[in-house]
């Protein structure tokens, strides 16, 4: 073979080697880039400025505020504000892979994997909302219950109207899911609160159950706590903590309660994530049913029975009455309900505008 024949072959081999090296470098770069299929690794989750962080803190604050009210769900707020699926997806990623990264010292990778920036901002807002408003909700439920219930009645109705848009196609199964969800919410709402238990194990159990309700639109985690008899003790501890009155036993109880919430959240989020991805329409229909069924408990026209009228609000037995038997201002309650529903619709419009400018914000 002549030198002239060898030259093209040499150039071809050199070109092939260069291409191979370029491919290796490209693969290495790809391996270091975020995975767009994962909620915590999308390009959207790179540091995006204080604007996104502030928005997520506000979202969390709204969720925390809702979760302090028996009858209202923080999950409903997450749906309205457009970050529900991203939240469930991020929580689901707190798994063995994330723990493995931590043990290997890959803290940044673990933080990105679980969408840590999003969860951190949201968690800060939720905690702030709960601590800030626990005392206020105590006062409102004790002194302005009809007006408070009217507002949340309107919020739930407006929310259910919004959530219907998440269903791409209605089916007989979807209709059945709505009816079943509504029936379940009504049945839960008619349960009688218990006196609860004072043990730490009971607190852990109550927190695990209630947190599952808190991330389900339509089921109030606060109301579940009320049914289990731990709502007033827990919110009372939080109110005292916010005042700077720290008690060792209260801190222990709140710590156990927090671990119970974490356990329930991690376990239930996987089930919910699977349902939303495999059976989204039916799942959303069931959530609408839960929301509609929950309004029975939030009927604003409630009066205490004669036997309990002189007791504290948390000790009273309330019964619903028709508008004709209500001795308060119906116009005020109707106005509050309508105003709340309109506020939800306006908030949803703002959320749509934000999503249009940030299409990856709700990745789940």
Secondary structure, DSSP 8 states (H G I E B T S, - for coil): --HHHHHHHHHHHHHHHHHHHHHHHHHHHHHHS--TTSTTTSGGGS---HHHHHHHHHHHHHHHHHHTSTT--HHHHHHHHT-HHHHHHHHHT-SHHHHHHHHTT-HHHHHHHTTHHHHHHHHHHHHHHHHHHHHHHHHHHHH-HHHHHHHHHHHHHHHHHHHGGG-SS--HHHHHHHHHHHHHHHHHHTS-------SHHHHHHHHHHHHHHHTSTTS-HHHHHHHTT-HHHHHHHHHHHHTT---HHHHHHHHHHHHHHHHHHHHHHHHHHHHHHHSHHHHHHHHHHHHHHHTTTT-S-EEE-TTTTTS-GGG--EEE--GGG--S-HHHHHHHHHHHHHHHHHHHHHHHHHHHH-TTTT--
